Amino acid sequence: MPIAPPFPAGRPTCFRSTVHGTIFAGRDQHIDAVRDGDMLQLIADPPVQSKPEVWVHLDSGDPIGHLPDEIGCWLWRWMLSGGVAEARVLRVGGADVPSWRRIVLEVVCRI
């Protein structure tokens, strides 16, 4: 089993996060397929991006959004160096919930 890179000091290894950007580029069409308890994939942007993010994908590979910038800015670097983070859906809100609060995840970083 590969050894995880050093985890960023002062950052939580387990936390809750919303998923942002769900209404752009047709990603909202996938929200109805997401259920409480689903495991989702977290994928770090390649390093060539001007503003790298950590994206949230369905098992099918379809992206549904990204983690907030204040999380992505540190988690991206750790994941890119080999760290693994897992996401489980805690709650999916309906259309009456603002898009940036519709999906709430629990993220666990394997260290």
Secondary structure, 3 states (H helix, E strand, C coil): CCCCCCCCCCCCCEEEEECECCCCCCHHHHHHHCCCCCEEEEEECCCCCCCCCEEEECCCCCEEEECCHHHHHHHHHHHHCCCEEEEEEEEECCCCCCHHHCEEEEEEEEC
